Amino acid sequence: MYVEDFEAFYEQAVALYQAKPLETRYTIKFRHSEGKVVLKVTDDRTCLKFKTDQQVDLRKIERITTIFFPLMACGELPAEGQDAAAAQQAPAAAATQSGGAGGKKARRRG
């Protein structure tokens, strides 16, 4: 069933996921021939869809995607505010520190 209002789609999709997190799927499909983006959330019994061809709706799609990907990957929402920024910077800082000079492996001389 297509939901016309994005806010209603968002609320229903999150409620559907919270009811059955292991059975729910979230997909994004771009139909180039029609120039439309279709979001779909389903648990094989209930199917919610949102279709748009408006560029201003991309921010809304980004918002729901940033909610669903962490929920489906690790089961919890990302930290908000400064904690989220620190969490994103920590792996990047660790990678540059462990990589040494320019990310090249150190050679053993002997």
C-alpha positions in Angstrom: 0.0 0.0 0.0 1.4 3.4 -1.0 1.4 6.0 1.8 1.0 9.5 0.5 2.4 11.5 3.5 6.0 10.9 4.4 5.5 11.5 8.1 2.8 8.8 8.2 5.0 6.4 6.3 7.9 7.1 8.6 5.8 6.4 11.8 4.2 3.3 10.4 7.5 2.0 9.1 9.2 2.4 12.5 6.3 0.8 14.3 6.4 -2.1 11.9 10.1 -2.6 12.5 9.7 -2.4 16.3 6.9 -5.0 16.2 8.9 -7.5 14.2 12.6 -6.5 13.9 13.9 -9.8 12.6 11.3 -10.1 9.8 11.3 -6.5 8.6 13.1 -5.4 5.4 13.8 -1.9 4.2 14.6 -1.3 0.5 15.2 1.7 -1.7 14.6 1.5 -5.4 15.3 4.2 -8.0 13.2 3.9 -11.2 15.3 5.8 -13.8 12.7 5.4 -16.5 10.1 7.2 -14.3 12.5 9.4 -12.3 11.1 8.1 -9.1 12.4 6.8 -5.8 10.4 4.1 -4.0 10.9 3.3 -0.3 9.5 0.0 0.9 9.2 -1.5 4.4 7.7 -5.0 4.6 7.5 -8.0 7.0 5.9 -10.1 4.2 2.4 -9.5 5.7 2.3 -5.8 5.7 3.9 -3.8 2.9 4.4 0.0 3.2 5.6 2.0 0.2 6.4 5.7 -0.3 7.0 7.0 -3.8 8.4 10.4 -4.8 9.8 12.2 -7.7 10.6 15.4 -5.8 14.3 16.3 -5.1 13.3 18.0 -1.9 12.2 14.6 -0.5 15.8 13.4 -0.6 16.5 14.8 2.8 13.5 12.8 4.2 14.9 9.7 2.5 18.2 10.3 4.1 16.6 10.7 7.5 14.7 7.4 7.4 17.8 5.6 6.0 20.0 6.9 8.9 17.4 5.4 11.3 16.9 2.0 9.6 20.5 1.1 8.7 21.9 1.2 12.3 18.7 -0.4 13.6 19.0 -3.3 11.2 22.8 -3.6 11.5 23.3 -3.5 15.3 19.8 -3.2 16.8 20.1 0.3 18.2 20.0 3.8 17.1 23.3 5.8 16.8 24.2 8.2 19.6 23.0 11.8 19.0 24.9 15.1 19.2 28.5 15.1 20.2 28.7 11.4 20.9 27.8 10.6 17.3 30.5 12.9 16.0 33.1 11.5 18.4 32.1 7.9 17.4 32.6 8.7 13.8 36.0 10.4 14.3 37.4 7.7 16.6 37.7 4.9 14.0 39.2 7.4 11.5 41.8 8.5 14.1 42.6 5.0 15.1 43.2 4.0 11.5 45.6 6.8 10.8 47.5 6.2 14.0 47.9 2.4 13.4 48.8 2.9 9.8 52.1 4.7 10.4 53.6 7.0 7.9 51.3 7.3 4.9 49.6 4.0 5.7 52.6 1.9 4.5 53.8 -1.1 6.3 57.0 -0.7 8.3 59.9 -2.6 6.9 62.1 -4.8 9.0 65.8 -4.4 8.6 68.0 -7.0 9.8 
